Amino acid sequence: MKSLTILFIVFFSTLLYAQPFIGWETYQVSGKVQVVYVDHLNNKWFSSWESGVYKFDGNNWENLNTQNSGLLSNKIYSIFEDNQHNMWFGDYNG
């Protein structure tokens, strides 16, 4: 009975102090997603193997690709933010 009481107290005390459930968000991008990166402003960056990089700021989507940016390839395999908050993308061509 003592172990049941301790289990009961531990279980309900964790319910009282637990963090609230935030939930999942769903994002739709074109192509196969390779990397997901969150920058210092909480923008979500998605690298694609077919259509460059997608940026989602919480309201709007922006697609960076070889047609509208300085990307050398639409096959992006890495995303990095440096100390000055510049975004770097590793692509198939270097």
N, C-alpha and C positions, 0 to 999 in steps of 0.2 A: 504494500500500500504506500509506503514511503517513496519508493521509486516512481510510482504512478503520480504522486503529488508533485514531485520534483519535475517530472516530464511535463505535467500540466502547466506549472509555473513558467518553465523555460519556454514552452510553446507559445503561451499567450503574451509573455513579455516581449518576444521577438515580433509578434504582431503589432504591439503598441509602438515599438521603436523602429520598425522596418521602413525603408525608403518607399515612397509611393511608386507605383508602376508607371513608367513613362510611356511605354508602348513602342510599336514599330512603325516606321514610315516606309512607304513603298515608292520607288522611283522607276521610271521607264526610260531607258536609253536605247538607241539603235546600235545593234551589233553586240558582240561578246565583250562583257566588262572584264578587264584584267585587274585593275586596282581601284580602290575607293580610298580617298584621302580627305581629311577634314582640316582646313587651314585655321589660322589664328582668329579669323572673323567668323568661324563656323560655316563657311561655304563648303559644300560637298563637291569634290572633284571625282569624276569617273573616267578612267582611261578605257578606250575602246580599241579593239584589234582591227576595226574596220572604218571607223568614222571620227578619229581624233579624240579630243577631250571634251567632256561635258562639265559645265559648272552650274551648280544649283545654289542660289543664295537664300533659299527658303520661300521665294516667291516666283522667281524667273529662272529659266533655263538659257544657257548660252553654249553653243557648240563651236569649239575651235578646231579647225582642220587645215589641210594644205591649201584650200581655196581662200580662206579669210584670215590667216595668221602666218606666222613665220615657221610653222611646223614643217619639217622636211618629209614627214611620213604620217599617215593616219593610223599606223600601227604603234600605239603608245603602250609601253610596258612598265613605266615607272613614273611616279610623281613625287616631287620633293619641294618643300618650302625652306628657304635659307633664313639666316638670322635677320636679314633686311626685309623679309616677307616677300621676296621674289619667288615666283613659281618656276620650277624646272621640270621638264618632261623628257624622259628618255624614250626615244623612238627607234624604230627598226633600222633607220639609216644613221644613227649616232646621235 
